[in-house]
Amino acid sequence: MQKTTKRDRAIMLRNLALAAVRARGQWKECSGGPKFLTLEADGLIIAYRSPFQKLPPDSGETVRLAMVYGVMPKDNLPHGLDVWHGGKVLNIEWSDGGEIDVRSYKAGPWEKAIEALGDRQADDKP
């Protein structure tokens, strides 16, 4: 039996959250920036960014801190999905070519809520 890694778990949760937000989400502007396809349900906020919603460039402070620590901020991949449950619990980006970057993932009770959304999606299908 193969053990599921955190990365595998994050990808599975992304897939469930993405299906839910695509089925029931609404486009909302976030902090005066781009619009994201957003779903608020069961104490969760799910926001999906497609390649057409360009993110603003990194702030000067982000670049300054990166230089202090000797690293450069990563470029964003075309697709992004964030999940909040209180605070941000999942930040994952991917490309159509299969590259996946799990930027942050915090395991917790929110995972059951995502799975329940996925179950609801399956129940809604004819």
N, C-alpha and C positions, 0 to 999 in steps of 0.2 A: 504494500500500500504506500503510495507516494504522499509525502507530507506537503500540505499547501503552504506556500511561502506568503509573507506579508504582501509582496508584490502581486502574486497571483490573486490574493484576496482583494486587494485594492482594485485590480482590473475587473474582477467579477462584480464588485460593488459599483464600479463605474458603468459597466454594461447595464445593470439593473436601473441605476439612477438615470442614465441616458435614455433608456426606453421610456421611463416614466415622464421625464421632462419633455421629451419629444411628443408624447401622447397628450399631455395635459398642461404643459407649460404655457406661459404668456411672455411676450417680449417686454422687458422692462429696462429702463435706463438706470445705470448704476453710477452713482456719485458724479453725475454730469458727464460721464464718459460714454463708452459704447453701450449698446443695448445687448442684453443677454436673455436667452430663453430661460425663464425662471419658473420654478414650481415651489410653492410653500405648502407643506402637508406633514401632518404627524410630528410637528416640532422640528422639521427639517426645512432647510432652504437649499435648493439645488439650482445651480446656475451653470448653463452650458454656453460656451463661446465657440462659434464656428470660425473658419478662416476669414469670413467677411467682417467680423467684428474685431478690428485692429485695436490692440492695447496701446495705451500711451507709452512713450519711451520711459526708461528708468529715470527716476528723479535724480537730481544732482547729489542729494544726500546718499542715495543708494550707491551711486558710482563712487562717491568719496569713500564710503565705508568699505566698498570692495577693494579700492586701491590701498586703503590702510591695511587690510588683511591679505593683500597680494593675490586677489582673485578677481575675475570679471564676472558680472552677472550673466547667467545663462540666457541665451535667446529663447523666446517662447516658441513652442511648437504650434502648428496651425489650430488645433482643437484643444479646448480646455474645459474641465469640469471641476467645479468647487462644490463642496457640501459643508454646510454649517449646521451644527446642533449645539447651541450655546455659542461656542467658538468654532473656528474652521477645523474640520476633522478629516477632510480629504481635498487634496489639490493634485490633479493628475492632468497631464497633457499628452497629446499623441499626434502623429502625422498619418496621412493616408497610406504612406509607405510601410507602416508597421512599427515605427519607432514610438516607444512609450516611456514617459518620464513621470514616475511617481514622486512628486515634489514633497508632499507630506501626507501622512496617513496615521491617524490616531484611532486605534481600535476602541470600541465601546458599544454602549447600548443602541446607539444610532444605527448600527448595522442591521439590527432586527427590523427597524422601521423601514430601511431601504428594501430589505427582503420582503416585507409586507407589501410595499408599493409594487414590487415585482409580481407578487402573488395576485394582487388586485388587477394588474395589467392582464395577466393570464386569464383571470375570471371574466374580464370585459370582452375578450375575443369571442367571435361567434363559433 
